[in-house]
C-alpha cells in the first residue's frame, strides 16, 4: 500500500518540479 503512495508522490514531485 505504501508503495503506491510513494510512487504517486514521486510522480507528483516530478510534475511539481516542472
N, C-alpha and C positions, 0 to 999 in steps of 0.2 A: 504493500500500500504506500509506504513512504517513498518507494522507488518512483512511483508515478508522480508523486508530488515534486520530488527532486527534479525529475525530467521536465515537468511543466515549468517549474521555477527557472530552470536553466534556459528553457526556450524563451520565457518571458524576459529573462535578464538579457538575453541576446537581442531581443526585439527592442528592449528599452535602451540598450547600448547604442542602437542606431539613432 
